């Protein structure tokens, strides 16, 4: 829109590989929200309800609880829709337990070189060896797995 008067719509759309009709449809929808698709209009109305339920419950409810509360209030909405809208707004429920930090990186330490350049195929046995280890959370604590 900023360069529209100077360059014109068609050259800009050609450079961005966008159809001019798609740009015009988008601009019309921006001016008149009634032209938005039915899903976008419904999402806008549901988003207000999802935000309200989330805020009323101390911002700890996840998608399941928000969905159940909306269903109790009579809103016919799918759970996956509530999850999508919450993700879109950056809303997430409280998580139990504490976050465990298993690794503290040393920014001053030298990183090992990638000697295989991400090509993990060897043309003969014992030419290329790759190793890794990771942490796995269990009920008793973390277990280290190496391979």
N, CA, C and O atoms as a DFTB+ gen file, in Angstrom:
588 C
 N C O
     1  1       0.817      -1.201       0.000
     2  2       0.000       0.000       0.000
     3  2       0.858       1.261       0.000
     4  3       0.476       2.271      -0.591
     5  1       2.017       1.207       0.661
     6  2       2.884       2.376       0.714
     7  2       3.425       2.740      -0.675
     8  3       3.563       3.922      -0.991
     9  1       3.728       1.752      -1.490
    10  2       4.352       1.978      -2.794
    11  2       3.346       1.916      -3.938
    12  3       3.723       2.001      -5.107
    13  1       2.094       1.771      -3.609
    14  2       1.054       1.593      -4.630
    15  2       0.951       2.787      -5.566
    16  3       0.856       2.606      -6.780
    17  1       0.968       3.990      -5.036
    18  2       0.810       5.185      -5.858
    19  2       2.025       5.400      -6.766
    20  3       1.881       5.865      -7.897
    21  1       3.201       5.068      -6.278
    22  2       4.421       5.302      -7.039
    23  2       4.663       4.224      -8.095
    24  3       5.060       4.542      -9.216
    25  1       4.428       2.945      -7.753
    26  2       4.786       1.847      -8.655
    27  2       3.601       1.184      -9.345
    28  3       3.745       0.639     -10.439
    29  1       2.437       1.227      -8.714
    30  2       1.278       0.524      -9.252
    31  2       1.150      -0.866      -8.648
    32  3       2.130      -1.430      -8.162
    33  1      -0.050      -1.414      -8.680
    34  2      -0.332      -2.701      -8.049
    35  2       0.270      -3.858      -8.844
    36  3       0.911      -4.738      -8.270
    37  1       0.067      -3.860     -10.167
    38  2       0.487      -4.996     -10.981
    39  2       1.993      -5.249     -10.950
    40  3       2.391      -6.403     -10.790
    41  1       2.854      -4.238     -11.094
    42  2       4.298      -4.514     -11.021
    43  2       4.749      -5.032      -9.662
    44  3       5.625      -5.893      -9.579
    45  1       4.153      -4.509      -8.604
    46  2       4.512      -4.978      -7.260
    47  2       4.077      -6.425      -7.087
    48  3       4.836      -7.240      -6.561
    49  1       2.863      -6.755      -7.523
    50  2       2.380      -8.128      -7.411
    51  2       3.211      -9.079      -8.257
    52  3       3.459     -10.213      -7.849
    53  1       3.639      -8.638      -9.413
    54  2       4.472      -9.474     -10.271
    55  2       5.807      -9.762      -9.578
    56  3       6.298     -10.890      -9.615
    57  1       6.392      -8.741      -8.947
    58  2       7.672      -8.927      -8.256
    59  2       7.526      -9.856      -7.049
    60  3       8.439     -10.622      -6.742
    61  1       6.396      -9.791      -6.374
    62  2       6.160     -10.632      -5.199
    63  2       5.526     -11.968      -5.551
    64  3       5.297     -12.798      -4.672
    65  1       5.240     -12.181      -6.830
    66  2       4.590     -13.391      -7.324
    67  2       3.252     -13.627      -6.633
    68  3       2.963     -14.715      -6.136
    69  1       2.444     -12.561      -6.620
    70  2       1.098     -12.596      -6.060
    71  2       0.146     -12.127      -7.147
    72  3       0.444     -11.179      -7.873
    73  1      -0.995     -12.785      -7.258
    74  2      -1.981     -12.363      -8.240
    75  2      -2.584     -11.032      -7.809
    76  3      -2.894     -10.869      -6.629
    77  1      -2.765     -10.069      -8.718
    78  2      -3.372      -8.789      -8.357
    79  2      -4.772      -8.953      -7.765
    80  3      -5.168      -8.195      -6.880
    81  1      -5.519      -9.943      -8.255
    82  2      -6.867     -10.168      -7.710
    83  2      -6.800     -10.584      -6.243
    84  3      -7.674     -10.216      -5.458
    85  1      -5.764     -11.353      -5.860
    86  2      -5.604     -11.755      -4.464
    87  2      -5.304     -10.539      -3.592
    88  3      -5.806     -10.429      -2.474
    89  1      -4.479      -9.623      -4.112
    90  2      -4.190      -8.404      -3.348
    91  2      -5.463      -7.579      -3.166
    92  3      -5.746      -7.095      -2.070
    93  1      -6.226      -7.425      -4.247
    94  2      -7.448      -6.617      -4.162
    95  2      -8.468      -7.247      -3.218
    96  3      -9.154      -6.535      -2.485
    97  1      -8.574      -8.581      -3.231
    98  2      -9.495      -9.267      -2.319
    99  2      -9.053      -9.045      -0.874
   100  3      -9.883      -8.795       0.000
   101  1      -7.736      -9.136      -0.623
   102  2      -7.207      -8.911       0.723
   103  2      -7.481      -7.476       1.181
   104  3      -7.891      -7.254       2.320
   105  1      -7.255      -6.510       0.298
   106  2      -7.491      -5.103       0.657
   107  2      -8.961      -4.860       0.943
   108  3      -9.299      -4.112       1.861
   109  1      -9.849      -5.487       0.161
   110  2     -11.288      -5.312       0.400
   111  2     -11.692      -5.905       1.744
   112  3     -12.529      -5.346       2.452
   113  1     -11.094      -7.037       2.089
   114  2     -11.402      -7.663       3.385
   115  2     -10.873      -6.834       4.545
   116  3     -11.478      -6.818       5.617
   117  1      -9.773      -6.160       4.352
   118  2      -9.238      -5.286       5.391
   119  2     -10.167      -4.099       5.623
   120  3     -10.371      -3.669       6.758
   121  1     -10.731      -3.572       4.523
   122  2     -11.645      -2.431       4.645
   123  2     -12.998      -2.834       5.212
   124  3     -13.591      -2.085       5.988
   125  1     -13.498      -4.022       4.830
   126  2     -14.832      -4.459       5.227
   127  2     -14.750      -5.873       5.794
   128  3     -14.698      -6.837       5.030
   129  1     -14.737      -6.018       7.129
   130  2     -14.613      -7.349       7.737
   131  2     -15.771      -8.295       7.395
   132  3     -15.643      -9.505       7.581
   133  1     -16.891      -7.771       6.900
   134  2     -18.012      -8.634       6.528
   135  2     -17.665      -9.495       5.320
   136  3     -18.339     -10.494       5.069
   137  1     -16.638      -9.135       4.573
   138  2     -16.221      -9.917       3.412
   139  2     -15.281     -11.063       3.778
   140  3     -14.933     -11.874       2.919
   141  1     -14.868     -11.138       5.038
   142  2     -13.993     -12.224       5.469
   143  2     -14.710     -13.560       5.354
   144  3     -15.939     -13.600       5.408
   145  1     -13.972     -14.657       5.195
   146  2     -14.605     -15.981       5.154
   147  2     -15.325     -16.283       6.462
   148  3     -15.033     -15.688       7.499
   149  1     -16.266     -17.213       6.395
   150  2     -17.072     -17.550       7.576
   151  2     -16.191     -18.015       8.735
   152  3     -16.457     -17.678       9.889
   153  1     -15.133     -18.795       8.431
   154  2     -14.260     -19.282       9.496
   155  2     -13.553     -18.128      10.194
   156  3     -13.445     -18.127      11.420
   157  1     -13.078     -17.164       9.451
   158  2     -12.388     -16.023      10.053
   159  2     -13.343     -15.188      10.904
   160  3     -12.957     -14.689      11.962
   161  1     -14.582     -15.033      10.449
   162  2     -15.563     -14.278      11.234
   163  2     -15.894     -15.018      12.525
   164  3     -16.002     -14.404      13.586
   165  1     -16.053     -16.337      12.435
   166  2     -16.357     -17.126      13.633
   167  2     -15.164     -17.128      14.582
   168  3     -15.341     -17.051      15.798
   169  1     -13.951     -17.216      14.037
   170  2     -12.756     -17.172      14.880
   171  2     -12.671     -15.866      15.656
   172  3     -12.284     -15.861      16.825
   173  1     -13.025     -14.767      15.020
   174  2     -12.976     -13.463      15.684
   175  2     -13.925     -13.421      16.869
   176  3     -13.580     -12.887      17.923
   177  1     -15.123     -13.983      16.705
   178  2     -16.079     -13.973      17.817
   179  2     -15.665     -14.969      18.903
   180  3     -15.823     -14.687      20.090
   181  1     -15.133     -16.137      18.503
   182  2     -14.699     -17.125      19.495
   183  2     -13.460     -16.666      20.246
   184  3     -13.279     -16.997      21.418
   185  1     -12.621     -15.916      19.581
   186  2     -11.395     -15.453      20.209
   187  2     -11.686     -14.590      21.431
   188  3     -10.975     -14.655      22.434
   189  1     -12.729     -13.789      21.338
   190  2     -13.131     -12.947      22.478
   191  2     -13.574     -13.831      23.640
   192  3     -13.225     -13.567      24.791
   193  1     -14.341     -14.880      23.341
   194  2     -14.816     -15.780      24.395
   195  2     -13.667     -16.581      25.008
   196  3     -13.613     -16.758      26.225
   197  1     -12.758     -17.059      24.176
   198  2     -11.609     -17.815      24.680
   199  2     -10.761     -16.931      25.586
   200  3     -10.339     -17.370      26.655
   201  1     -10.508     -15.703      25.176
   202  2      -9.714     -14.770      25.990
   203  2     -10.418     -14.470      27.305
   204  3      -9.771     -14.382      28.348
   205  1     -11.751     -14.310      27.266
   206  2     -12.522     -14.027      28.485
   207  2     -12.415     -15.185      29.474
   208  3     -12.140     -14.960      30.653
   209  1     -12.627     -16.421      29.014
   210  2     -12.551     -17.589      29.898
   211  2     -11.143     -17.734      30.453
   212  3     -10.972     -18.021      31.638
   213  1     -10.143     -17.540      29.619
   214  2      -8.748     -17.648      30.044
   215  2      -8.439     -16.614      31.133
   216  3      -7.807     -16.944      32.136
   217  1      -8.880     -15.374      30.942
   218  2      -8.613     -14.318      31.920
   219  2      -9.390     -14.524      33.210
   220  3      -8.868     -14.262      34.294
   221  1     -10.636     -14.991      33.107
   222  2     -11.455     -15.204      34.305
   223  2     -10.886     -16.296      35.205
   224  3     -11.137     -16.296      36.410
   225  1     -10.138     -17.204      34.646
   226  2      -9.600     -18.320      35.416
   227  2      -8.113     -18.161      35.675
   228  3      -7.354     -19.128      35.615
   229  1      -7.711     -16.953      35.958
   230  2      -6.362     -16.601      36.410
   231  2      -5.271     -16.987      35.419
   232  3      -4.122     -17.202      35.806
   233  1      -5.630     -17.075      34.141
   234  2      -4.677     -17.346      33.070
   235  2      -3.921     -18.664      33.264
   236  3      -2.761     -18.787      32.871
   237  1      -4.592     -19.647      33.876
   238  2      -3.960     -20.949      34.080
   239  2      -4.646     -22.060      33.284
   240  3      -4.101     -23.158      33.171
   241  1      -5.810     -21.799      32.741
   242  2      -6.535     -22.825      31.997
   243  2      -5.845     -23.109      30.674
   244  3      -5.412     -22.192      29.977
   245  1      -5.749     -24.384      30.336
   246  2      -5.252     -24.800      29.032
   247  2      -6.421     -24.974      28.070
   248  3      -7.557     -24.630      28.394
   249  1      -6.141     -25.503      26.898
   250  2      -7.168     -25.640      25.862
   251  2      -8.307     -26.549      26.313
   252  3      -9.468     -26.264      26.020
   253  1      -7.999     -27.638      27.020
   254  2      -9.049     -28.558      27.467
   255  2     -10.046     -27.870      28.391
   256  3     -11.257     -27.984      28.200
   257  1      -9.542     -27.160      29.384
   258  2     -10.440     -26.527      30.357
   259  2     -11.189     -25.351      29.741
   260  3     -12.362     -25.142      30.051
   261  1     -10.546     -24.593      28.889
   262  2     -11.240     -23.497      28.214
   263  2     -12.356     -24.070      27.345
   264  3     -13.466     -23.538      27.328
   265  1     -12.067     -25.150      26.627
   266  2     -13.057     -25.792      25.772
   267  2     -14.242     -26.303      26.598
   268  3     -15.398     -26.109      26.220
   269  1     -13.949     -26.959      27.729
   270  2     -15.042     -27.467      28.580
   271  2     -15.898     -26.326      29.126
   272  3     -17.122     -26.445      29.187
   273  1     -15.264     -25.221      29.522
   274  2     -16.019     -24.081      30.041
   275  2     -16.904     -23.476      28.953
   276  3     -18.057     -23.133      29.211
   277  1     -16.379     -23.345      27.760
   278  2     -17.187     -22.814      26.655
   279  2     -18.361     -23.730      26.351
   280  3     -19.458     -23.254      26.060
   281  1     -18.143     -25.047      26.413
   282  2     -19.236     -25.990      26.179
   283  2     -20.300     -25.863      27.268
   284  3     -21.492     -25.940      26.971
   285  1     -19.885     -25.667      28.538
   286  2     -20.845     -25.460      29.628
   287  2     -21.685     -24.217      29.398
   288  3     -22.862     -24.171      29.756
   289  1     -21.060     -23.200      28.790
   290  2     -21.774     -21.945      28.522
   291  2     -22.645     -22.036      27.280
   292  3     -23.366     -21.088      26.965
   293  1     -22.595     -23.167      26.560
   294  2     -23.463     -23.357      25.410
   295  2     -22.834     -23.060      24.059
   296  3     -23.533     -23.058      23.046
   297  1     -21.544     -22.812      24.021
   298  2     -20.873     -22.541      22.743
   299  2     -20.542     -23.872      22.068
   300  3     -19.911     -24.740      22.671
   301  1     -20.967     -24.028      20.827
   302  2     -20.657     -25.231      20.059
   303  2     -19.338     -24.997      19.330
   304  3     -19.300     -24.408      18.249
   305  1     -18.258     -25.473      19.946
   306  2     -16.929     -25.251      19.391
   307  2     -16.110     -26.520      19.574
   308  3     -16.260     -27.222      20.574
   309  1     -15.258     -26.809      18.624
   310  2     -14.401     -27.990      18.710
   311  2     -13.178     -27.689      19.575
   312  3     -12.721     -26.549      19.659
   313  1     -12.664     -28.731      20.209
   314  2     -11.506     -28.566      21.067
   315  2     -10.293     -28.102      20.263
   316  3      -9.516     -27.266      20.725
   317  1     -10.138     -28.653      19.053
   318  2      -8.988     -28.272      18.237
   319  2      -9.065     -26.804      17.815
   320  3      -8.034     -26.165      17.605
   321  1     -10.269     -26.274      17.690
   322  2     -10.432     -24.852      17.358
   323  2      -9.964     -23.982      18.517
   324  3      -9.282     -22.977      18.316
   325  1     -10.339     -24.379      19.735
   326  2      -9.899     -23.636      20.921
   327  2      -8.378     -23.690      21.025
   328  3      -7.737     -22.684      21.328
   329  1      -7.805     -24.860      20.775
   330  2      -6.349     -24.997      20.835
   331  2      -5.667     -24.123      19.786
   332  3      -4.656     -23.482      20.072
   333  1      -6.215     -24.097      18.579
   334  2      -5.637     -23.281      17.503
   335  2      -5.711     -21.800      17.839
   336  3      -4.748     -21.066      17.620
   337  1      -6.853     -21.350      18.370
   338  2      -7.008     -19.935      18.708
   339  2      -6.101     -19.532      19.870
   340  3      -5.550     -18.431      19.885
   341  1      -5.950     -20.437      20.844
   342  2      -5.061     -20.125      21.963
   343  2      -3.618     -20.033      21.485
   344  3      -2.874     -19.153      21.918
   345  1      -3.225     -20.932      20.600
   346  2      -1.860     -20.895      20.055
   347  2      -1.651     -19.625      19.248
   348  3      -0.579     -19.022      19.298
   349  1      -2.678     -19.215      18.501
   350  2      -2.598     -18.008      17.680
   351  2      -2.358     -16.768      18.545
   352  3      -1.630     -15.857      18.151
   353  1      -2.970     -16.745      19.711
   354  2      -2.831     -15.590      20.618
   355  2      -1.668     -15.734      21.597
   356  3      -1.374     -14.806      22.351
   357  1      -1.009     -16.883      21.588
   358  2       0.096     -17.082      22.510
   359  2      -0.353     -17.413      23.918
   360  3       0.387     -17.172      24.873
   361  1      -1.554     -17.962      24.069
   362  2      -2.065     -18.331      25.383
   363  2      -1.723     -19.782      25.661
   364  3      -1.867     -20.638      24.789
   365  1      -1.271     -20.061      26.875
   366  2      -1.017     -21.439      27.267
   367  2      -1.343     -21.593      28.742
   368  3      -1.214     -20.656      29.529
   369  1      -1.766     -22.787      29.092
   370  2      -2.124     -23.060      30.473
   371  2      -0.895     -23.268      31.331
   372  3       0.225     -23.381      30.834
   373  1      -1.133     -23.317      32.641
   374  2      -0.039     -23.555      33.584
   375  2       0.413     -25.000      33.455
   376  3      -0.403     -25.893      33.224
   377  1       1.698     -25.227      33.602
   378  2       2.252     -26.578      33.537
   379  2       2.697     -26.996      34.919
   380  3       3.279     -26.206      35.662
   381  1       2.419     -28.243      35.261
   382  2       2.808     -28.755      36.569
   383  2       4.290     -29.066      36.596
   384  3       4.907     -29.353      35.570
   385  1       4.841     -29.002      37.783
   386  2       6.251     -29.332      37.944
   387  2       7.133     -28.166      37.565
   388  3       6.680     -27.148      37.043
   389  1       8.397     -28.349      37.843
   390  2       9.328     -27.289      37.502
   391  2      10.064     -27.648      36.226
   392  3      10.222     -28.825      35.902
   393  1      10.500     -26.660      35.522
   394  2      11.253     -26.885      34.308
   395  2      12.671     -27.275      34.697
   396  3      13.334     -26.573      35.460
   397  1      13.122     -28.394      34.168
   398  2      14.455     -28.888      34.493
   399  2      15.405     -28.465      33.382
   400  3      15.162     -28.716      32.202
   401  1      16.468     -27.830      33.780
   402  2      17.473     -27.429      32.817
   403  2      18.626     -28.416      32.920
   404  3      19.325     -28.471      33.932
   405  1      18.812     -29.185      31.870
   406  2      19.807     -30.250      31.913
   407  2      21.173     -29.803      31.431
   408  3      22.180     -30.415      31.787
   409  1      21.231     -28.762      30.638
   410  2      22.495     -28.331      30.060
   411  2      22.660     -26.828      30.220
   412  3      21.734     -26.067      29.941
   413  1      23.816     -26.406      30.659
   414  2      24.153     -24.991      30.716
   415  2      25.298     -24.782      29.737
   416  3      26.434     -25.152      30.031
   417  1      25.016     -24.190      28.568
   418  2      26.074     -24.066      27.563
   419  2      27.137     -23.045      27.969
   420  3      26.848     -22.042      28.621
   421  1      28.341     -23.326      27.574
   422  2      29.456     -22.410      27.786
   423  2      29.698     -21.682      26.464
   424  3      30.201     -22.273      25.508
   425  1      29.341     -20.400      26.414
   426  2      29.445     -19.658      25.166
   427  2      30.899     -19.425      24.755
   428  3      31.174     -19.173      23.581
   429  1      31.831     -19.507      25.705
   430  2      33.240     -19.265      25.397
   431  2      33.940     -20.519      24.873
   432  3      35.012     -20.433      24.275
   433  1      33.329     -21.681      25.101
   434  2      33.969     -22.930      24.675
   435  2      33.899     -23.070      23.158
   436  3      32.940     -22.635      22.520
   437  1      34.922     -23.680      22.606
   438  2      34.959     -23.901      21.160
   439  2      34.014     -25.039      20.790
   440  3      33.967     -26.061      21.474
   441  1      33.277     -24.861      19.725
   442  2      32.372     -25.904      19.240
   443  2      33.158     -26.914      18.422
   444  3      34.032     -26.532      17.642
   445  1      32.861     -28.197      18.588
   446  2      33.571     -29.186      17.763
   447  2      33.185     -29.039      16.301
   448  3      32.062     -28.652      15.979
   449  1      34.113     -29.345      15.433
   450  2      33.875     -29.216      14.002
   451  2      32.962     -30.321      13.508
   452  3      32.982     -31.433      14.035
   453  1      32.167     -30.018      12.503
   454  2      31.327     -31.011      11.845
   455  2      32.176     -31.632      10.742
   456  3      32.240     -31.110       9.629
   457  1      32.818     -32.737      11.054
   458  2      33.776     -33.330      10.130
   459  2      33.119     -34.133       9.007
   460  3      33.785     -34.485       8.033
   461  1      31.820     -34.428       9.130
   462  2      31.153     -35.207       8.081
   463  2      30.232     -34.330       7.230
   464  3      29.641     -34.806       6.260
   465  1      30.110     -33.059       7.589
   466  2      29.277     -32.114       6.837
   467  2      27.857     -32.634       6.613
   468  3      27.277     -32.439       5.544
   469  1      27.306     -33.296       7.630
   470  2      25.938     -33.815       7.603
   471  2      25.719     -34.901       6.548
   472  3      24.578     -35.162       6.167
   473  1      26.777     -35.528       6.077
   474  2      26.663     -36.662       5.154
   475  2      27.003     -37.920       5.959
   476  3      28.176     -38.246       6.146
   477  1      25.982     -38.613       6.427
   478  2      26.169     -39.729       7.337
   479  2      26.229     -41.072       6.604
   480  3      25.828     -42.092       7.165
   481  1      26.709     -41.090       5.391
   482  2      26.848     -42.343       4.642
   483  2      28.332     -42.637       4.469
   484  3      29.113     -41.781       4.053
   485  1      28.694     -43.861       4.799
   486  2      30.088     -44.284       4.647
   487  2      30.164     -45.313       3.533
   488  3      29.268     -46.144       3.382
   489  1      31.227     -45.257       2.758
   490  2      31.367     -46.180       1.638
   491  2      31.977     -47.513       2.053
   492  3      31.995     -48.454       1.260
   493  1      32.481     -47.609       3.296
   494  2      33.021     -48.873       3.789
   495  2      32.882     -48.896       5.307
   496  3      32.729     -47.844       5.928
   497  1      32.933     -50.093       5.918
   498  2      32.805     -50.182       7.386
   499  2      33.957     -49.481       8.105
   500  3      35.071     -49.406       7.585
   501  1      33.683     -48.982       9.277
   502  2      34.651     -48.313      10.157
   503  2      35.250     -47.043       9.575
   504  3      36.297     -46.590      10.037
   505  1      34.619     -46.471       8.586
   506  2      35.124     -45.208       8.053
   507  2      34.512     -44.018       8.796
   508  3      35.173     -42.998       8.988
   509  1      33.250     -44.150       9.214
   510  2      32.544     -43.037       9.840
   511  2      31.853     -43.524      11.100
   512  3      31.051     -44.458      11.061
   513  1      32.173     -42.881      12.224
   514  2      31.527     -43.195      13.487
   515  2      30.859     -41.920      13.996
   516  3      31.448     -40.840      13.974
   517  1      29.620     -42.070      14.454
   518  2      28.862     -40.952      14.984
   519  2      28.329     -41.362      16.348
   520  3      27.881     -42.495      16.524
   521  1      28.372     -40.463      17.301
   522  2      27.884     -40.764      18.647
   523  2      27.020     -39.613      19.142
   524  3      27.163     -38.468      18.712
   525  1      26.120     -39.950      20.059
   526  2      25.253     -38.932      20.640
   527  2      24.771     -39.435      21.987
   528  3      24.745     -40.641      22.233
   529  1      24.392     -38.516      22.856
   530  2      23.723     -38.899      24.097
   531  2      22.649     -37.871      24.382
   532  3      22.727     -36.727      23.932
   533  1      21.647     -38.292      25.134
   534  2      20.532     -37.405      25.441
   535  2      19.989     -37.734      26.818
   536  3      20.394     -38.719      27.435
   537  1      19.085     -36.920      27.291
   538  2      18.455     -37.098      28.587
   539  2      17.022     -37.576      28.367
   540  3      16.334     -37.094      27.467
   541  1      16.579     -38.516      29.182
   542  2      15.202     -38.994      29.121
   543  2      14.611     -38.855      30.510
   544  3      15.197     -39.325      31.485
   545  1      13.451     -38.210      30.609
   546  2      12.800     -38.005      31.894
   547  2      12.026     -39.257      32.287
   548  3      11.238     -39.771      31.494
   549  1      12.244     -39.753      33.505
   550  2      11.488     -40.890      34.042
   551  2      10.881     -40.467      35.364
   552  3      11.106     -39.353      35.836
   553  1      10.098     -41.378      35.967
   554  2       9.472     -41.051      37.247
   555  2      10.534     -40.887      38.351
   556  3      10.321     -40.132      39.299
   557  1      11.658     -41.578      38.235
   558  2      12.699     -41.482      39.252
   559  2      13.655     -40.328      39.006
   560  3      14.439     -39.991      39.893
   561  1      13.617     -39.719      37.846
   562  2      14.518     -38.632      37.507
   563  2      14.987     -38.780      36.069
   564  3      14.363     -39.486      35.276
   565  1      16.063     -38.127      35.741
   566  2      16.587     -38.185      34.374
   567  2      17.522     -39.371      34.202
   568  3      18.285     -39.721      35.103
   569  1      17.446     -39.979      33.029
   570  2      18.329     -41.073      32.657
   571  2      19.097     -40.619      31.436
   572  3      18.532     -39.978      30.551
   573  1      20.357     -40.937      31.376
   574  2      21.186     -40.572      30.241
   575  2      21.238     -41.738      29.254
   576  3      21.511     -42.868      29.660
   577  1      20.992     -41.498      28.005
   578  2      21.024     -42.518      26.970
   579  2      22.103     -42.130      25.971
   580  3      22.119     -41.014      25.452
   581  1      22.995     -43.062      25.713
   582  2      24.069     -42.813      24.752
   583  2      23.988     -43.849      23.639
   584  3      23.685     -45.017      23.883
   585  1      24.257     -43.414      22.433
   586  2      24.309     -44.348      21.300
   587  2      25.287     -43.825      20.269
   588  3      25.486     -44.456      19.231
